[in-house]
Amino acid sequence: MSVNRRSFLLATPLAAHAATWQDTPKVPTAVIGTGGRGSYLLRGTLEQANSKVVMLCDIKPDRLDRAATTAAKDNPKTTTDWRKVIDDKSIEAVFIATPPYLHAEMAIAAIKAGKHVYCEKPIGIKASEIKQLLAAAKASKKVFVAGQQLRSMTLLQEAVKKIHDGIIGDIAMVKAQRHATADLSHDGSSGDWFFDVTKGGGYLVEQSVHNLDLINWVMNGHPEKACGWGAINFYKNQPVGRTIFDCGSMVFNYPKNVQMSFTQMVFHPRAMPMGNQYVQVYGTKGSVDLMGGAPTMYPFAGGAPVVLAEKRKESQHAHIEMFYRSIIENKPAPIDATVGATAALTAILGHEAMAKQQIVNWSDFGIAI
């Protein structure tokens, strides 16, 4: 997989294109799913000079009303039927921010209707639907962006490029985690789907897909196999009927026998050290933690640590800016369906390994990337 050439955004800020784009018609845009994530995407879309929100869709009236208020300046239509968005030929771009089990179906329908698509992560929770989505996106001439927004962080772009250029030598091993202090709210607005593994995919697929994508980016590829174990040890039957793990440990094996260990859990005491997220990359010349503030390389040969990228204030909506830049410039998006599919399949590989408690091979998916 040639992730390297896809992985870095154009260095020129969106603002630099203002003079060129000032006469460009606004892109008629719809947002399907206006919950927490959808609301964030909506706010980012409203900030874009070349977008106009023309339709909002959600099955929950309170969410839809709040979104319509947020987007009042664009006076969008509202609907509870997502197919009305797909069937509306005036809509050119669609954001999909529904529960994950709906992502692939909606994205494929939007692609086939000739629309540009921004699909939140994961782009699917089953290998079979991801295969179909990948084929549809590759056959389309429209822009497809996967919501793997870590790749739009300039700090990580700079650090990953230096790793690819050899500053830490050959990668020998990766150790990573995503440890939260508590479960997602059981009574929250997403509680009706999140704890059902058939709808959300579980923590690894729904959330840690970001961390796994970062690791794939660094590795410039994807794992060949994985093994692991998952359990529900803390929030037993909370909420009632829960089918997603609250903890798990996995080992992913990448080409050249490079191993990556990953742990996921949601009961790490807030005051206890070593919580939260990290991605520690061990190379033959030194090692770096990519999620520990300013990525810093610690050399084996002695000498002072080397900061690979200084901390900086990132654009809050860089990923959305990239989506519209790709549409207006009629260029493929750097974070496309291939990136989204690889991230989602990596998470599915880990989840299946935990669920089956056996080695699962990437080749079992029947998807060449």
C-alpha positions, -999 to 999 in steps of 0.1 A, spaced: 0 0 0 15 34 -10 4 53 21 34 76 20 25 96 -11 -11 100 2 -3 109 37 8 145 36 -15 175 29 -6 204 8 15 228 29 -3 259 16 -30 270 41 -66 273 29 -64 310 34 -38 314 7 -64 302 -19 -89 328 -9 -81 351 -39 -84 321 -63 -116 308 -48 -135 339 -41 -155 336 -73 -160 298 -69 -196 288 -63 -204 274 -29 -206 236 -26 -242 226 -17 -236 203 13 -257 180 35 -249 164 69 -264 130 78 -262 125 115 -262 156 137 -252 141 171 -220 149 188 -196 142 159 -220 154 133 -225 187 152 -187 192 152 -185 186 114 -215 209 109 -197 237 127 -166 232 107 -185 231 75 -202 264 83 -168 280 87 -157 271 52 -159 300 26 -169 276 -2 -197 256 15 -234 260 19 -253 237 42 -286 230 23 -299 199 41 -296 182 75 -307 147 84 -312 129 117 -338 106 131 -338 124 165 -359 156 164 -340 173 192 -307 168 174 -322 180 142 -337 211 157 -303 220 174 -285 215 141 -310 236 122 -305 264 147 -267 261 144 -269 264 106 -296 290 105 -275 314 84 -277 288 55 -314 281 61 -311 243 54 -340 219 48 -343 191 74 -353 155 70 -354 123 90 -350 102 59 -313 99 47 -323 87 13 -339 121 6 -303 135 9 -291 109 -16 -319 116 -41 -316 153 -40 -296 161 -72 -288 197 -60 -266 183 -32 -230 179 -42 -213 170 -10 -224 148 20 -210 143 55 -219 110 71 -217 110 109 -242 83 118 -236 52 140 -208 32 123 -230 3 111 -247 27 87 -215 43 73 -207 20 44 -243 17 32 -248 55 32 -214 62 17 -219 38 -12 -253 52 -20 -239 88 -19 -210 78 -42 -232 61 -67 -254 92 -67 -224 112 -78 -217 131 -46 -185 140 -29 -184 121 5 -168 128 38 -174 96 58 -166 95 95 -144 67 109 -147 38 108 -159 38 72 -173 3 80 -175 -23 107 -175 -54 85 -149 -64 59 -174 -73 33 -190 -38 33 -156 -21 33 -147 -41 2 -178 -28 -15 -172 8 -4 -136 7 -15 -146 -5 -50 -173 22 -53 -149 49 -42 -122 38 -66 -147 37 -95 -159 73 -88 -143 105 -99 -157 124 -69 -138 132 -37 -139 107 -9 -124 116 25 -122 92 55 -125 109 89 -90 98 100 -82 133 111 -49 126 129 -34 127 94 -43 164 91 -22 174 121 9 192 108 28 181 139 23 144 131 29 150 94 63 165 103 72 138 128 61 108 106 80 122 76 112 123 96 106 87 107 101 77 71 133 95 62 152 73 87 158 94 117 151 65 141 165 39 118 145 8 109 114 3 130 118 -27 153 87 -26 174 57 -4 183 39 -3 217 6 16 220 -24 20 241 -57 39 245 -67 39 282 -98 59 292 -109 68 327 -145 57 323 -170 41 300 -190 62 275 -221 75 293 -246 48 296 -274 73 295 -260 95 268 -275 101 234 -253 75 218 -260 49 245 -287 33 223 -262 20 198 -226 23 211 -227 -7 235 -241 -30 208 -211 -45 189 -232 -50 158 -238 -13 156 -207 4 168 -180 -23 165 -167 -18 200 -141 6 214 -113 -7 192 -132 -2 159 -152 29 169 -124 49 187 -90 33 185 -92 32 147 -75 66 150 -46 52 170 -43 22 147 -43 45 116 -15 65 130 5 33 135 -3 22 99 9 56 87 42 53 106 46 17 94 37 27 58 16 -4 56 -8 -27 75 -5 -57 97 -5 -92 82 -21 -109 113 -32 -103 148 -39 -122 180 -55 -110 212 -80 -114 240 -108 -91 250 -132 -92 280 -159 -74 299 -143 -73 334 -153 -40 349 -187 -29 334 -203 -63 335 -237 -61 319 -235 -23 322 -255 -11 304 -279 -41 303 -272 -62 272 -237 -48 267 -218 -67 240 -186 -46 236 -154 -53 255 -143 -29 282 -106 -41 279 -84 -60 256 -48 -68 246 -36 -75 211 -4 -81 192 -3 -72 155 24 -85 132 35 -62 104 58 -71 74 94 -80 83 81 -95 116 77 -61 132 53 -64 162 29 -39 176 13 -44 210 -19 -26 218 -40 -24 249 -75 -8 252 -95 -2 284 -119 22 300 -112 20 337 -78 36 342 -79 58 374 -75 94 365 -48 101 391 -28 70 381 2 76 358 6 60 324 -30 65 313 -45 81 282 -29 74 248 5 68 235 22 54 204 58 45 211 79 36 180 112 18 186 138 21 159 174 8 155 187 44 161 163 56 187 127 57 198 99 82 199 64 87 214 41 102 188 13 111 212 32 124 242 32 161 233 60 172 210 73 140 194 108 135 206 135 110 195 156 94 222 188 81 206 206 49 216 240 63 209 238 89 236 234 126 231 205 149 237 169 140 227 158 154 193 125 171 190 110 159 157 82 184 157 75 214 179 41 216 196 18 241 178 -18 252 176 -34 231 149 -63 242 127 -94 228 144 -110 219 111 -80 211 89 -96 178 77 -128 196 66 -107 223 49 -88 195 30 -122 180 19 -133 212 3 -99 220 -11 -99 187 -29 -134 193 -43 -126 228 -55 -93 219 -70 -107 187 -85 -79 166 -69 -81 133 -51 -80 137 -13 -48 125 4 -68 108 32 -90 87 9 -110 55 9 -78 34 9 -66 50 41 -100 47 57 -104 10 46 -69 1 59 -76 17 93 -110 1 97 -98 -33 86 -68 -31 110 -93 -25 139 -116 -53 127 -86 -76 125 -78 -68 162 -114 -71 173 -119 -105 155 -87 -118 171 -100 -108 206 -134 -122 199 -121 -155 185 -91 -157 208 -70 -169 179 -47 -157 152 -66 -138 125 -49 -132 91 -54 -101 69 -56 -124 39 -88 -138 54 -105 -105 44 -99 -111 7 -91 -74 2 -58 -64 -14 -46 -29 -4 
